Amino acid sequence: MITLYGFGAGFGLPEISPFVTKTEVQLKMAGLAYRKERAMPPASPKGQLPYIDDDARSIADSTFIRAHIESKYGFDFDAGLDRQQRAQAWAFERMIEHHVYWALVGARWVDPENFAKGPTHFFDGAPEHVRDKLREDAQFRVAENYLLSGLGRHGPDDDVDLALRSLFALSVQLGDKPFLMGDRPCGTDATAFGAIAGILTPFFESRLRDQTEQFENLTAYVGRMMQQYYPGFAWTSLRQAA
Ligand SMILES: N[C@@H](CCC(=O)N[C@@H](CS)C(=O)NCC(=O)O)C(=O)O
């Protein structure tokens, strides 16, 4: 059986990481049995989560895991899409992973209040004499990556404004369809769901979240995906629930 390594539930989400969520939803889409274990990024062959073990083979990175599922199990996540639609779905995925995702990182890790509420607790189990240093180092590393992503070079409002352009594009693409590319979910829906749910979780306060809540079709979409793939999970993205 496949083992999926992720962070686990937290921050008001069934899985803390958008990338692990993507892979978990894709495993569910493919109807593959898996068990899930908690891990931290250094345990992964590529230093990031998710990774999976499948028949004694480790595969890291959500996109390579998807490729592995497609080739080993013959499941086509984009069945029903023509070549042009597949290309569009790929382009939207890149936009989410390389642009929208970083705005989420900024809101979660760089904003001091959200950091203190969330990511700081990753280190609660560390020995007391190194705990604060580990927290500081991790936040510094993530802030540096945020800068290198390009988005983090802009002011605290400009970065969000740029990300909102991408979220607007997703909202327009979704329109009044149930899923991004039509009536059935495709591989990129797993990616979009992971990132947008991560922004909308009521656990963190941010302007990014406030503004994303204005895209009503995206909030309804996340609710729909949550219901379909995590039916037992008590989700509401509404502010009143915070
Ligand atoms: N390209 C990777 C990105 C995965 C990723 O960024 N994972 C984050 C958690 S959301 C991580 O493990 N970060 C730790 C680090 O970069 O040190 C994928 O698609 O799996």
The ligand as an SDF file (V2000), in Angstrom:
LIG
                    3D

 20 19  0  0  0  0  0  0  0  0999 V2000
    7.4750   21.3060   -5.6360 N   0  0  0  0  0  0  0  0  0  0  0  0
    7.1030   20.6900   -4.3720 C   0  0  0  0  0  0  0  0  0  0  0  0
    6.8260   21.7560   -3.3350 C   0  0  0  0  0  0  0  0  0  0  0  0
    6.5190   21.1600   -1.9550 C   0  0  0  0  0  0  0  0  0  0  0  0
    6.6450   22.1770   -0.8450 C   0  0  0  0  0  0  0  0  0  0  0  0
    6.9500   23.3610   -1.0660 O   0  0  0  0  0  0  0  0  0  0  0  0
    6.4260   21.6800    0.3790 N   0  0  0  0  0  0  0  0  0  0  0  0
    6.5880   22.5130    1.5350 C   0  0  0  0  0  0  0  0  0  0  0  0
    5.4020   22.3480    2.4730 C   0  0  0  0  0  0  0  0  0  0  0  0
    3.9570   23.0780    1.7650 S   0  0  0  0  0  0  0  0  0  0  0  0
    7.8140   22.0570    2.2990 C   0  0  0  0  0  0  0  0  0  0  0  0
    8.0060   20.8930    2.5490 O   0  0  0  0  0  0  0  0  0  0  0  0
    8.6450   23.0310    2.6650 N   0  0  0  0  0  0  0  0  0  0  0  0
    9.8150   22.8030    3.4700 C   0  0  0  0  0  0  0  0  0  0  0  0
   11.0270   23.4190    2.8500 C   0  0  0  0  0  0  0  0  0  0  0  0
   10.9950   23.9040    1.7030 O   0  0  0  0  0  0  0  0  0  0  0  0
   12.0690   23.3800    3.5390 O   0  0  0  0  0  0  0  0  0  0  0  0
    5.9120   19.7710   -4.6040 C   0  0  0  0  0  0  0  0  0  0  0  0
    5.1620   19.9690   -5.5740 O   0  0  0  0  0  0  0  0  0  0  0  0
    5.7460   18.8000   -3.8410 O   0  0  0  0  0  0  0  0  0  0  0  0
  1  2  1  0
  2  3  1  0
  2 18  1  0
  3  4  1  0
  4  5  1  0
  5  6  2  0
  5  7  1  0
  7  8  1  0
  8  9  1  0
  8 11  1  0
  9 10  1  0
 11 12  2  0
 11 13  1  0
 13 14  1  0
 14 15  1  0
 15 16  2  0
 15 17  1  0
 18 19  2  0
 18 20  1  0
M  END
$$$$
